[in-house]
Amino acid sequence: MNQKGFTLIEMMIATVITLMVGAAGYTFFINAFNFSVVQSGNTEMQRETRIGIDMMVREIRNAGYGVIEPLTGGIHDSAAAFSVFSSGNNADLDPDGVANKIDRISISGGFQLVGTLTLAGTEGATTITVTPLAGTDPTNPTIDGLTVTLNGFHTANITDVAADGLGNYILTLDLPLNRNYSASTSVSILQTVTYSVAPFGTEPALWRNDGTFNQVIASNIEDLQFAYLLNDGTMVDNPLALTSPVRAVRVSLLARGKDPEGSARISTRPAIEDHAAASTADAHHRRLITRVVEIRNLGL
């Protein structure tokens, strides 16, 4: 009867204190976890956005490579079917389903490297021997009928592709070489590449279409906008003719990521170029990257 113990009141007080400490610890854990998720998501969002814009910038900078004759500024005879630029101002739906809000762009150039000259090419020759990129086969799928450029200085259509039995390939061209070319000269196929934003599952994404493959470059991309600096110094959203007057392109890419709590109204889609800002905030974190890229190959 003389043993000490806890009274009911003491037990209740201890239980309340334990619950309060546990609740505080749980709240701290949830907040720390959500912060970690947000930071991880923002890092991934930043990484994907940079990958997407870096690829676009690189190909926009090289637009016209193999299409424009670098010494005269004119179009190569075999590249007449390629437009250096094609503007798609307000061409696509935004993620809210509103039509005519997101831009797209199509650019042409020697973006697909086939390989390099195995042997030096001689002026007037109509065949070249090419060492292909590792793991590629110019006959599967065949590049016969496509347009090829040597360092951007000679552009011609391929009329035949044949293996030489030594791991290299002999390409027959419809136009003779305009000068001598040294071994290891790069050989590239002309393509028209289109960048646009379209759904990928439940979220929008940045797509790259080269006429053969349509692939996602970056996920969770909410907006894509372009502005064009013309040779006379004016900046326009939708030039009537995207050819030699274009001096540079401003590219804006907006990414978004869902907040882990889901219900918070934490940000509003901003205005970019001629796409007005959203009217209300939503539960997304956002990152905007803008680059200005000068065009190299338009002969200006």
C-alpha positions in Angstrom: 0.0 0.0 0.0 3.0 2.3 0.5 4.3 1.9 -3.2 4.3 5.1 -5.3 2.5 5.2 -8.6 1.0 7.6 -11.1 -2.4 9.1 -10.5 -5.0 9.3 -13.3 -4.5 13.0 -13.7 -0.7 12.6 -14.1 -1.3 9.9 -16.7 -3.7 12.2 -18.6 -1.2 15.1 -18.5 1.6 12.8 -19.7 -0.6 11.5 -22.5 -1.5 15.0 -23.6 2.1 16.1 -23.6 3.1 13.0 -25.6 0.4 13.7 -28.2 1.4 17.4 -28.5 5.1 16.5 -29.0 4.1 13.7 -31.5 1.9 16.1 -33.4 4.6 18.7 -33.5 7.1 16.1 -34.7 4.7 14.8 -37.4 4.0 18.4 -38.6 7.7 19.1 -38.8 8.3 15.8 -40.7 5.5 16.5 -43.2 6.7 20.1 -43.8 10.3 18.9 -44.2 9.2 16.1 -46.6 7.0 18.5 -48.7 9.9 21.0 -48.8 12.2 18.2 -50.0 9.7 17.1 -52.6 9.3 20.7 -53.8 13.1 21.3 -54.0 13.6 18.0 -55.8 10.8 18.8 -58.2 12.1 22.3 -58.9 15.6 20.9 -59.5 14.2 18.4 -62.0 12.0 21.0 -63.6 15.0 23.3 -64.0 17.1 20.5 -65.5 14.5 19.4 -68.0 13.8 23.0 -69.0 17.4 23.7 -69.6 17.8 20.6 -71.7 14.8 21.5 -73.8 15.9 25.1 -74.4 19.5 24.2 -75.0 18.5 21.8 -77.8 16.2 24.4 -79.4 18.8 27.2 -79.1 21.5 25.0 -80.7 19.3 24.1 -83.7 17.9 27.6 -84.1 21.4 29.0 -84.1 22.3 26.5 -86.9 19.1 27.0 -88.9 20.0 27.2 -92.6 23.1 25.1 -92.3 23.3 23.3 -95.7 20.3 25.2 -96.9 21.9 28.6 -97.3 25.1 28.9 -99.5 27.5 30.6 -97.0 29.5 32.5 -99.5 26.6 34.0 -101.5 23.7 33.9 -99.0 21.5 32.2 -101.6 19.6 28.9 -101.3 21.5 25.8 -102.5 19.9 24.4 -105.6 19.1 21.0 -103.9 17.7 22.7 -100.9 14.9 24.7 -102.6 12.3 22.6 -100.8 13.5 23.6 -97.4 12.3 26.8 -95.5 14.9 28.0 -93.1 12.2 29.2 -90.7 8.5 28.7 -90.4 6.7 30.7 -87.7 3.8 29.2 -85.8 2.6 32.1 -83.8 -0.3 31.2 -81.5 -0.7 27.9 -83.2 -1.5 25.5 -80.4 -3.8 25.0 -77.4 -2.6 26.0 -74.0 -2.9 23.5 -71.1 -6.2 25.1 -70.1 -7.6 24.1 -73.5 -7.7 27.7 -74.9 -7.0 27.7 -78.6 -4.4 29.8 -80.4 -2.1 30.7 -77.5 1.2 28.7 -77.7 3.8 29.2 -80.4 5.7 26.6 -82.4 8.6 26.9 -84.8 9.9 24.9 -87.7 13.6 25.1 -88.8 15.6 23.5 -91.5 19.3 22.5 -91.6 21.8 19.8 -91.6 20.9 18.6 -88.1 21.4 14.8 -88.6 25.0 13.9 -88.8 25.6 10.8 -91.0 29.3 10.6 -90.6 32.6 11.9 -92.1 34.4 11.5 -95.4 36.5 8.4 -95.4 38.6 9.7 -98.3 39.1 13.2 -99.6 36.4 14.4 -102.1 37.6 15.7 -105.4 36.0 18.6 -107.2 33.7 17.4 -109.9 33.2 13.9 -108.4 29.6 12.6 -108.0 30.4 10.0 -105.4 31.8 10.2 -101.9 32.8 7.6 -99.4 31.5 8.1 -95.9 32.4 6.5 -92.6 29.1 6.4 -90.7 28.6 7.2 -87.0 29.2 4.3 -84.8 26.1 2.0 -84.6 24.4 3.5 -87.6 23.7 2.1 -91.1 22.8 4.5 -93.9 21.0 1.7 -95.7 18.7 0.9 -92.7 16.7 3.1 -92.9 18.1 4.2 -96.2 19.1 7.7 -96.8 18.7 7.3 -100.5 16.6 10.2 -101.9 17.4 12.5 -99.0 19.5 15.7 -99.2 23.0 15.8 -97.8 25.4 18.6 -97.1 29.2 18.6 -96.7 30.2 21.2 -94.1 27.3 23.4 -95.3 29.2 24.3 -98.5 28.0 21.6 -100.9 24.4 20.3 -100.8 23.1 17.6 -103.1 20.4 14.9 -103.3 21.5 11.3 -102.7 20.6 9.0 -105.7 22.2 5.8 -104.4 23.7 4.3 -101.3 26.0 1.3 -101.3 28.3 -0.5 -98.8 32.0 -0.7 -99.8 32.6 -3.9 -97.8 34.9 -2.2 -95.4 32.3 -0.7 -93.1 32.0 2.5 -95.2 29.3 3.6 -97.6 29.5 5.1 -101.1 26.9 7.9 -101.7 26.1 8.9 -105.3 25.1 12.6 -105.6 23.0 14.4 -108.2 25.4 17.4 -108.2 29.2 17.1 -108.6 31.3 18.4 -105.8 31.9 22.2 -106.1 35.5 22.0 -104.7 37.9 19.6 -103.0 36.9 18.3 -99.6 39.4 16.8 -97.1 38.9 13.5 -95.3 36.9 13.8 -92.0 34.7 16.5 -93.5 31.3 16.2 -91.8 28.4 14.8 -93.8 24.9 15.7 -92.6 21.3 15.1 -93.8 19.0 18.1 -94.1 15.9 18.0 -91.9 13.0 20.2 -91.0 12.5 20.1 -87.2 9.4 21.4 -85.4 9.2 22.3 -81.8 5.8 22.5 -80.1 4.0 22.0 -76.8 1.4 19.2 -76.7 -0.1 16.8 -74.1 2.0 13.9 -72.8 -0.3 11.8 -70.6 -2.0 14.2 -68.2 0.6 17.0 -68.5 1.9 19.2 -71.4 5.4 18.6 -72.7 7.9 20.0 -75.3 7.9 17.9 -78.4 10.5 17.7 -81.2 9.4 16.3 -84.6 12.0 15.8 -87.3 9.5 14.4 -89.9 10.3 10.8 -88.9 10.2 10.8 -85.1 8.1 12.7 -82.7 9.7 12.7 -79.3 9.3 14.4 -75.9 12.3 16.6 -75.1 11.1 18.0 -71.7 8.0 17.2 -69.6 5.7 19.6 -67.7 6.2 22.4 -70.2 3.4 24.9 -70.0 4.3 27.6 -72.5 6.5 28.2 -75.5 6.9 31.6 -77.0 9.1 33.2 -79.7 9.9 36.7 -80.8 12.0 37.5 -83.9 14.5 40.3 -84.3 14.5 41.4 -87.9 17.5 42.8 -89.8 16.0 46.3 -89.6 16.0 46.2 -85.8 12.3 45.6 -85.2 11.1 42.8 -82.9 7.9 41.0 -84.0 5.9 38.0 -82.7 4.8 36.8 -86.1 6.9 38.1 -89.1 5.2 37.6 -92.5 8.3 36.2 -94.1 10.8 34.3 -92.0 13.8 34.2 -94.3 17.0 36.4 -94.5 15.5 39.4 -92.5 15.6 37.4 -89.3 18.7 38.3 -87.3 17.9 36.6 -83.9 15.2 34.7 -82.1 14.1 35.1 -78.4 13.0 31.8 -77.0 10.9 31.6 -73.8 10.1 28.2 -72.2 7.9 27.9 -69.1 7.9 24.8 -67.0 5.5 23.9 -64.1 5.4 21.3 -61.4 2.5 20.4 -59.1 2.7 21.4 -55.4 2.8 18.2 -53.2 0.0 19.6 -51.0 -2.1 20.1 -54.1 -4.6 22.6 -52.8 -2.4 25.7 -52.3 -2.8 28.6 -54.7 0.9 29.4 -55.0 1.6 30.9 -58.5 0.0 32.3 -61.6 1.1 31.6 -65.2 2.9 34.8 -66.3 2.5 36.8 -69.5 5.1 35.9 -72.1 5.3 37.8 -75.4 1.8 38.0 -76.8 0.3 35.3 -74.5 -1.5 37.1 -71.6 -1.1 35.9 -68.0 -3.6 33.6 -66.4 -6.4 35.2 -64.5 -6.0 33.1 -61.3 -3.3 31.3 -59.3 -3.1 27.6 -59.1 -1.2 24.8 -57.3 1.9 24.8 -59.5 5.5 25.9 -59.0 6.9 27.5 -62.2 10.3 28.2 -63.8 10.8 30.5 -66.9 13.9 30.5 -69.0 14.5 33.0 -71.8 17.4 32.9 -74.3 18.2 35.2 -77.3 20.0 33.3 -80.0 21.7 34.9 -83.1 21.3 33.1 -86.4 24.6 32.1 -88.0 23.8 30.8 -91.5 21.5 33.3 -93.2 24.3 35.2 -95.0 23.5 38.6 -93.5 
